[in-house]
Amino acid sequence: MDRLEAVRPRGELEIRQVEMLLEQLHAALDEIERGFKPGPWRKLALKGIRRGVTELEMFLLPQRAEAFKILGGHRMNSLKELKERFHRLARQYHPDLPTGDESKMQELNRAWETVKRIKGTSF
């Protein structure tokens, strides 16, 4: 496990480089997806490839995995499920409420922005 830990990015520059490489990998997967011939194996093959990329992404950038933990979800949850979890937690911790917690709300917002970026949407 020590050799695996050595490949994790350390500084801000390394993290940005890894993020750029992962974005390029996702773009390449989208190109592959458009080029795949229709068939019963197509969806399964693409799902396996995307799962592998996601596992790599979560290993290289553990702060992204942390975002899913904060929302109480899993990276394989749909964006709709994660959005529902975010809204439920946001109602619970909103600073305008008596039980609100501003620091927890900021943490939730950061986690939600990270999850949206990972899932590739900007709602």
Secondary structure, DSSP 8 states (H G I E B T S, - for coil): -HHHHHTS--SHHHHHHHHHHHHHHHHHHHHHHHHS---TTHHHHHHHHHHHHHHHHHHH-HHHHHHHHHHT--TTS-HHHHHHHHHHHHHHH-TTSTT--HHHHHHHHHHHHHHHHHHT---
